[in-house]
Amino acid sequence: MNKNTYVEFFRQTSPYIHAHRGKTFVIALGGDAVLHGNFHSTVHDIALLQSLGIRVVLVHGARPQIDKRLQLSDIESEFHGSKRITSAEIMACVKEAVGSTRLQIESELSMGLPNSPMHGAQIRVIGGNFITAKPVGIRDGIDFQRSGEIRRINALAIEQQLADGALVLMSPVGFSPTGEAFNLSHQEVAAQTAIALNAEKLILVSEAEGIFNGPELLRNLSLPEVQDLMSKSDAPEQQLLDCAYRACRNGVDRVHLVGCAEDGGLLSELFTRDGSGTLVMKDYSEVIRPATIDDVGGILNLIAPLEDQQILVKRSRELLETEISRFMLVVHPEGLLLGCAALYPTSDQSVGELACVATHPEFHGQGIASRLFDAIADNAQQNGVNKLFVLTTQTAHWFLEKGFIEAEVNDLPAQKQSLYNYQRNSRIFSKAI
């Protein structure tokens, strides 16, 4: 990768870095992901998230490790549905497998050799009895014995560790008030922890790359779509879908399903537009909303290339900060700014100026500017404006397609006539709304 490629990469990822800093991510790392040959890189990527200011709770699984221990001990294990029936004898193997897996993860997170990705990371890993568990009990006539469910997550204790800069590592074992240990699902632990912490993201890392429809990887799923997939008895990755659905239904904004085999897959999912896995949201459609002062930087990044090409009039940060209430935005579900437009008042209260219409270059041709225009027009009508005008040098055909007609300088409100830049020689269009 050459120097220019590195520079462009950092510029493209910087909006995601800013958006994620200070947020809480709960990452569920399946036991299969721990055994995978890419595990070393996955842990380094998790460490990188921590170094970027993201508050990380890492929940690990250990199902294949438990299976291996049982096999070595010549102990047979039964399942009812997806839940293991855990006898006291099996529970001893669970503790050994979970403890060994946890130590393996802590060992990786403690690495810091020179010339390695972990050099200088100095990650402080904290664990504890954050989970109060209870027995599953007897269901369908079956006694699940030492298989458990979560009664409570000690969110306050976890928050205190995160605030102190630690990475919190949680295992799929919980304890009852009487001190009994119970075997838990790591996905259930991760989902309940994300809900209790009101985490911004729950990330499920496993051998599954995501959710597929035949050969096609489904990049985005809404809750109704997840529910539809779950209703099919042969739905693939049923447990992942169920976990994502419950988390989203209970307040977690986004759930990512990421494969452990792709090197850098976790980073690609979080720091690129297309991602690498499947994103589950209550509603993954874009959002059109008024801009706030926090959006100034994103707007400047969006319009800067158009200003350099003299398509838009240059605006300073200071000017944009004073005018931010004039702007409407289209925002990607992951927070990326896709487009902006502004409505400026004039001396004639019935006439408004449409300005600074810009679309992210990777989203041209997707109707973003049209949807922004409709939002601006609705807002204008609500404020008594019945006519819009616009000045443009290179996008005349788009405005003609939107029903604008060409006008003259004399057709502008008096205040705008006096400010018209004859050197720029913009064409003028107007439209009754």
ZIURSUL-V308283 format. One record per run of one state. SS is the DSSP state (hx for helix, st for strand, lp for the rest). FROM is the first residue (numbers start at 1). TO is the last residue. Records with the same first field share a line. If there is no record, write none. Layout:
SS->FROM-TO, FROM-TO
//
This chain:
lp->1-2, 21-23, 30-30, 36-38, 52-54, 61-62, 73-77, 81-82, 87-87, 110-124, 127-130, 136-137, 140-141, 144-144, 146-146, 154-154, 164-166, 171-172, 176-180, 184-185, 198-200, 207-210, 214-215, 219-219, 231-237, 250-253, 260-264, 272-277, 282-286, 291-292, 309-316, 332-336, 346-350, 360-360, 364-367, 383-386, 393-395, 402-404, 408-408, 412-413, 420-426, 433-433
hx->3-20, 31-35, 39-51, 63-72, 88-109, 155-163, 186-197, 223-230, 238-249, 265-271, 293-308, 317-326, 361-363, 368-382, 396-401, 409-411, 414-419
st->24-29, 55-60, 78-80, 83-86, 125-126, 131-135, 138-139, 142-143, 145-145, 147-153, 167-170, 173-175, 181-183, 201-206, 211-213, 216-218, 220-222, 254-259, 278-281, 287-290, 327-331, 337-345, 351-359, 387-392, 405-407, 427-432
//
